[in-house]
């Protein structure tokens, strides 16, 4: 067993030397397993670029795009005269997105992952020759939207997703101050998070990934030992509490944010939902002991407060539509004996509360 401990100590020491890992914020576009790539992303972008759509965000997205271009384009009217056109056929291929305003027409190619091997000349010919009557007198704008912002030769302009994201965030923050919040504002923010997710490097760097792949067996063993240790600790507390209280103690284990929440109640409550919870946070300073008194009726709140931690200055609140009166203390400085006695005292108070509830009915 000592060899196992040394092995795990070495593993943890090596892990701590690696670059810290920060999980990205999940958004509605990356919840699915396949993700959203060029075509769906272009569809969503087209929706937000059209000020006549249902999103009620006006021309925020189109202004953000125009601000990514050379300065001479910043003053173009950010209003479309028709809905954005998708997959427009030309003699050589298909234009991802065609935007038409009173004074200008834009061909936009969206390149998230693929190389820029499109027939760009045929796209120019479509505007300048094939549809010259339709677009006569309009300023021609040719744009490639990509991660690096690189475009083929003039007249094409490159726009990086990073720059578009920055402009979108800036204009959206201004919108927050002047307009009420609606679902489309939230969805645009989610779309921005999705684009950031696509454009940023993996959250697990090469060294961390290499460490995990090379130590899969040991990591799996460590996880198994962790689970077994928590289970045995929970059972040990159960036995000690039963000896102290002289009553049968029921236990359940939940997980709160990847960390164990060890629940205790008295079996004589007949599956009542009141219990005491020891939350073993990964951060010792956030380890807490919570007492949850189930309230069948609103008037039971005062009854609970008259019994549970009544002389203590603790966090108190109502939860789950006022079905529980909750009490929480931070137990970072509790040794094992004090922790055990504190849980036992709360179970005694909850037992008194449960009996008082029955008497008052």
Secondary structure, DSSP 8 states (H G I E B T S, - for coil): -HHHHHHHHHHHHHHHTS---------TTSSSSS---HHHHHHHHHHHH-TTSTT--TTHHHHHHHTTS-GGGTTS----SS--EEEEE-SS-EEEEEEE-SSEEEEEEEESSS-S-S-HHHHHHIIIIITTTTTTT-EEEEEEEESS----STTEEEEEHHHHHHHHHHHHHHHHHHS---HHHHHHHHHHHHHHHHHS--SS-HHHHHHHHHTHHHHHHHHHHHHHHHHHHHHHHHHHHHHHHSS-EEEEEEEETTEEEEEEEEGGGSS-S-EEEEE--SSGGG-EEEEEEE-SSTTHHHHHHTTSSTTS--EEEEETTTTEEEEEEE-TT--HHHHHHHHHHHHHHHHHHHHHHHHH-
